[in-house]
Amino acid sequence: MSDYRFTGEVWLYRGTGPWHFVTLPFDLTDEIDERTTQVQHGFGSVKVEVAVGSSTWTTSLFPSDSVKSYILPLKKQVRTAEGFAAGDTITVSLRLVDL
C-alpha cells in the first residue's frame, strides 16, 4: 500500500481545536513536494491514503511553515482505535492518491 513509511512523534496543536499531527521527515517532504507539484490542492495540500496499525483512511498532508515540513492530521477515531496519544511514536505508511 505504501509509497512511504516513517516513524514520528504525535503532537498536539494548541490552537482552536485539539488536533493531533505527526510531522513527516524532511527528506520525504522534499520528495513528495517534487512529485506532487502539479496535483497539489488548496494551501499546497496533498491527498494521501494512510495506514497506522490496522487503521486506514484518506486525508491530506499540509505544508507547515512553522516546522518546514508536511504535517499529517490524525483522526480521533484512529487515535482511539490504535491507542496512541500526543508524545507517542507511531509508524505511518502513506500512499500519494493523485499521481
Protein Blocks (a to p, Z undefined) as FASTA:
>chain_A
ZZbdcdddddddfbfbccddddddfklmmmmmmmmmmmccehhiacddddehjbccdddd
dddfklopacddddfklmmmnopaehiacddddddfkZZ
